[in-house]
Amino acid sequence: MKSIKKAFGNYNKSIKYNSSSFDAYDGIAKVCLVRGKHENAVLNNKKSIELARACNARQWMLNQLIATIALLVLSHTGRKTMNR
């Protein structure tokens, strides 16, 4: 758990120094997923995609980010279904 907090802090520092870092937002999304905060994970992933498009990121990188959001949504809906 300590390493998750450290990763979250490092990604936040990265955003503080470079607010257009789509990699940092993607990292935060993954940390949020591990913490079980799916809504925050989706929001951060969407921000990551938005920034990547604004930075004219390569298509393969956008594809990876889009695939991540698909996994986030599937894992969130799957957990809701399993818990019922």
ChimeraX commands (.cxc) that place a marker at each C-alpha (Angstrom):
marker #1 position 0.00,0.00,0.00 radius 0.5
marker #1 position 2.92,2.29,0.70 radius 0.5
marker #1 position 4.17,1.97,-2.89 radius 0.5
marker #1 position 0.70,2.84,-4.22 radius 0.5
marker #1 position 0.66,6.05,-2.17 radius 0.5
marker #1 position 4.18,6.86,-3.37 radius 0.5
marker #1 position 3.19,6.29,-7.01 radius 0.5
marker #1 position 0.11,8.50,-6.57 radius 0.5
marker #1 position 2.29,11.24,-5.06 radius 0.5
marker #1 position 4.85,10.99,-7.85 radius 0.5
marker #1 position 2.18,11.26,-10.55 radius 0.5
marker #1 position 0.70,14.30,-8.82 radius 0.5
marker #1 position 4.15,15.93,-8.68 radius 0.5
marker #1 position 4.54,15.26,-12.37 radius 0.5
marker #1 position 1.23,16.97,-13.10 radius 0.5
marker #1 position 2.20,19.90,-10.88 radius 0.5
marker #1 position 5.32,20.50,-12.97 radius 0.5
marker #1 position 3.78,19.59,-16.33 radius 0.5
marker #1 position 0.00,19.87,-16.35 radius 0.5
marker #1 position -0.18,18.50,-19.89 radius 0.5
marker #1 position 1.44,15.17,-18.99 radius 0.5
marker #1 position -1.01,12.63,-20.32 radius 0.5
marker #1 position 1.25,9.84,-19.05 radius 0.5
marker #1 position 0.83,11.11,-15.48 radius 0.5
marker #1 position -2.96,11.20,-15.76 radius 0.5
marker #1 position -2.88,7.67,-17.16 radius 0.5
marker #1 position -0.76,6.58,-14.21 radius 0.5
marker #1 position -3.17,8.18,-11.74 radius 0.5
marker #1 position -6.03,6.38,-13.47 radius 0.5
marker #1 position -4.28,3.06,-12.92 radius 0.5
marker #1 position -3.55,3.87,-9.27 radius 0.5
marker #1 position -7.21,4.81,-8.77 radius 0.5
marker #1 position -8.22,1.48,-10.29 radius 0.5
marker #1 position -5.99,-0.40,-7.85 radius 0.5
marker #1 position -7.53,1.60,-4.99 radius 0.5
marker #1 position -11.02,0.70,-6.19 radius 0.5
marker #1 position -11.91,4.28,-7.13 radius 0.5
marker #1 position -13.32,3.50,-10.56 radius 0.5
marker #1 position -15.03,6.84,-11.20 radius 0.5
marker #1 position -11.79,8.72,-10.53 radius 0.5
marker #1 position -9.92,6.24,-12.70 radius 0.5
marker #1 position -12.27,6.88,-15.63 radius 0.5
marker #1 position -12.10,10.67,-15.16 radius 0.5
marker #1 position -8.30,10.65,-15.12 radius 0.5
marker #1 position -8.13,8.36,-18.11 radius 0.5
marker #1 position -10.47,10.64,-20.07 radius 0.5
marker #1 position -8.24,13.60,-19.15 radius 0.5
marker #1 position -5.23,11.61,-20.33 radius 0.5
marker #1 position -6.87,10.95,-23.71 radius 0.5
marker #1 position -7.87,14.61,-24.06 radius 0.5
marker #1 position -4.31,15.77,-23.35 radius 0.5
marker #1 position -2.78,13.15,-25.63 radius 0.5
marker #1 position -4.96,14.35,-28.50 radius 0.5
marker #1 position -4.07,17.98,-27.77 radius 0.5
marker #1 position -0.36,17.05,-27.82 radius 0.5
marker #1 position -0.79,15.18,-31.10 radius 0.5
marker #1 position 0.34,11.92,-29.52 radius 0.5
marker #1 position 0.97,9.00,-31.83 radius 0.5
marker #1 position -2.06,6.88,-32.70 radius 0.5
marker #1 position -0.65,3.80,-30.96 radius 0.5
marker #1 position -0.48,5.77,-27.71 radius 0.5
marker #1 position -4.08,6.93,-28.10 radius 0.5
marker #1 position -5.08,3.33,-28.80 radius 0.5
marker #1 position -3.44,2.25,-25.53 radius 0.5
marker #1 position -5.23,4.97,-23.57 radius 0.5
marker #1 position -8.56,4.12,-25.15 radius 0.5
marker #1 position -8.01,0.44,-24.39 radius 0.5
marker #1 position -7.31,1.36,-20.76 radius 0.5
marker #1 position -10.62,3.19,-20.43 radius 0.5
marker #1 position -12.41,0.19,-21.92 radius 0.5
marker #1 position -10.83,-2.04,-19.27 radius 0.5
marker #1 position -11.75,0.44,-16.55 radius 0.5
marker #1 position -15.38,0.47,-17.61 radius 0.5
marker #1 position -15.51,-3.31,-17.95 radius 0.5
marker #1 position -13.91,-3.92,-14.57 radius 0.5
marker #1 position -16.27,-1.45,-12.92 radius 0.5
marker #1 position -19.42,-2.88,-14.48 radius 0.5
marker #1 position -18.19,-6.42,-13.84 radius 0.5
marker #1 position -17.73,-5.74,-10.14 radius 0.5
marker #1 position -21.19,-4.24,-9.86 radius 0.5
marker #1 position -22.66,-7.30,-11.55 radius 0.5
marker #1 position -20.69,-9.69,-9.34 radius 0.5
marker #1 position -21.76,-7.90,-6.16 radius 0.5
marker #1 position -25.48,-8.20,-6.86 radius 0.5
marker link #1:1,2 radius 0.2
marker link #1:2,3 radius 0.2
marker link #1:3,4 radius 0.2
marker link #1:4,5 radius 0.2
marker link #1:5,6 radius 0.2
marker link #1:6,7 radius 0.2
marker link #1:7,8 radius 0.2
marker link #1:8,9 radius 0.2
marker link #1:9,10 radius 0.2
marker link #1:10,11 radius 0.2
marker link #1:11,12 radius 0.2
marker link #1:12,13 radius 0.2
marker link #1:13,14 radius 0.2
marker link #1:14,15 radius 0.2
marker link #1:15,16 radius 0.2
marker link #1:16,17 radius 0.2
marker link #1:17,18 radius 0.2
marker link #1:18,19 radius 0.2
marker link #1:19,20 radius 0.2
marker link #1:20,21 radius 0.2
marker link #1:21,22 radius 0.2
marker link #1:22,23 radius 0.2
marker link #1:23,24 radius 0.2
marker link #1:24,25 radius 0.2
marker link #1:25,26 radius 0.2
marker link #1:26,27 radius 0.2
marker link #1:27,28 radius 0.2
marker link #1:28,29 radius 0.2
marker link #1:29,30 radius 0.2
marker link #1:30,31 radius 0.2
marker link #1:31,32 radius 0.2
marker link #1:32,33 radius 0.2
marker link #1:33,34 radius 0.2
marker link #1:34,35 radius 0.2
marker link #1:35,36 radius 0.2
marker link #1:36,37 radius 0.2
marker link #1:37,38 radius 0.2
marker link #1:38,39 radius 0.2
marker link #1:39,40 radius 0.2
marker link #1:40,41 radius 0.2
marker link #1:41,42 radius 0.2
marker link #1:42,43 radius 0.2
marker link #1:43,44 radius 0.2
marker link #1:44,45 radius 0.2
marker link #1:45,46 radius 0.2
marker link #1:46,47 radius 0.2
marker link #1:47,48 radius 0.2
marker link #1:48,49 radius 0.2
marker link #1:49,50 radius 0.2
marker link #1:50,51 radius 0.2
marker link #1:51,52 radius 0.2
marker link #1:52,53 radius 0.2
marker link #1:53,54 radius 0.2
marker link #1:54,55 radius 0.2
marker link #1:55,56 radius 0.2
marker link #1:56,57 radius 0.2
marker link #1:57,58 radius 0.2
marker link #1:58,59 radius 0.2
marker link #1:59,60 radius 0.2
marker link #1:60,61 radius 0.2
marker link #1:61,62 radius 0.2
marker link #1:62,63 radius 0.2
marker link #1:63,64 radius 0.2
marker link #1:64,65 radius 0.2
marker link #1:65,66 radius 0.2
marker link #1:66,67 radius 0.2
marker link #1:67,68 radius 0.2
marker link #1:68,69 radius 0.2
marker link #1:69,70 radius 0.2
marker link #1:70,71 radius 0.2
marker link #1:71,72 radius 0.2
marker link #1:72,73 radius 0.2
marker link #1:73,74 radius 0.2
marker link #1:74,75 radius 0.2
marker link #1:75,76 radius 0.2
marker link #1:76,77 radius 0.2
marker link #1:77,78 radius 0.2
marker link #1:78,79 radius 0.2
marker link #1:79,80 radius 0.2
marker link #1:80,81 radius 0.2
marker link #1:81,82 radius 0.2
marker link #1:82,83 radius 0.2
marker link #1:83,84 radius 0.2
view
